[in-house]
């Protein structure tokens, strides 16, 4: 491995850590925080296809999960686009434990990573 390859590997690792941090924050912070890291044309699929502001109209402000565990992580980086896929186990007060398979697409918009799409499929 050349010094240049090692530097790129370190950059990819730091970027990967940053994107996983942003993704986890989407589960554990409030709606206003989530809106701040999504693109204006974002799409969500869970279970209906929702466009941009429709996502937040159907989501209560208090949908903060108190604990999330993300397993089976995978990330694909391609230029300014990153796709994260994972399984999640999430808990919040007065609700059953939520299990799902998720995928999110992020893109680098002039140095700021924005979530462009998110999909989750609940598991029984």
N, C-alpha and C positions, 0 to 999 in steps of 0.2 A: 504494500500500500504506500503510495507516495504521500508526501506532506500535503499536497493539494487535495488528494482523495480524503485524507484524514480530516482536514479542515472542513470539507464539504460534509463529511459524515457527522462531525460535531455540530455543524449548522443545522443539518436535518434533524438531529436528535433534539436540539434546543427548540426548533420549530415544532416538532412533534409534541414535546412536553407542553409548549405554549398552547397549541391547539386542543390538546386533551384538557388542559386547565380551563380554557374557554368553554368547551363542551360541558364539562362538569358544572361550571358556574351556571349554565343555562338551566340546570335541574335544581340547583340549591339556592339561587337568588330569586328575587321577586320579578314580577312582570316588567317593571320599568327598566331593570338592569338587562333583561333579556332583549327588550326592544332596542337597546343601545348597541347591541352587537349583531343585529340582523340587517341585511340589505333591505332597502325600501321595496324591492320587488320579490321578497322572499316567498317561498311556498312551503307549506307544511302538509303532511299527509298522515292523519291519525284521527279517526278512520276516514274522514272526509278530506277531499282536496280543498285546502284553504289558501287564499291568496293574501299576501301582505297584511293589511290591517284587520282582515277578517280573523286572523289567527288570534289577535289580542281581544277582539270583541267577544269571543266565545270562551276565553280563558280568564277565570277570576284572578284578581290581583294577588290573592293569597295562595297560589298554587306552588308554594315552596316545599320541596321535599327535604325532610330533616336529615335523611341519610341516603346516600346512593352508593352502590357498589357497581363499578363498571368492570366487566370481565370480557374475555375473548376479544381483545382490542386488535384492530387492524387499521393501518393508515396508508393511503396511497397519495404521494405527492407528485404532482405533475405541473411544473411551472408555477403559476399563480393560483392553482386549484388544489385543494386537498379534500379527500373523501375519508371520513372516519366511519367505521362500522364496529358495532359492539353489542354485547348483551348487557342489560341493566337490571338491577334489583333496587327498587326505590321504596322508601317508607315515608309516610307523613301521618300526623295525628288523625285519629278517627277514620282511617282508611286501610283497606287490606294492602298487604305488600304487593307491589306492582312489578311484574316481570315482563320484559319486552326485548325484542331485537330491534336495533336502531341503526340508522345511517344518516349522516349529515354531510353536506357539501359546503365547504368554506372557500372563499377566494380572497386574495390579497388585493385590496383596493387602495393602491398608492401607499402601502405600508400599514394599513389597518385591515386586519382579518375580519370579514363579515360572513355570517352564516347565510347562505343562499337558499338551502333547502334542508328539510328534516323530515324523516319518515320513521315511524315506529309501529311495530306490529306487536300487540299484546300476546303474551304466551299464557296458556292455561295453567 
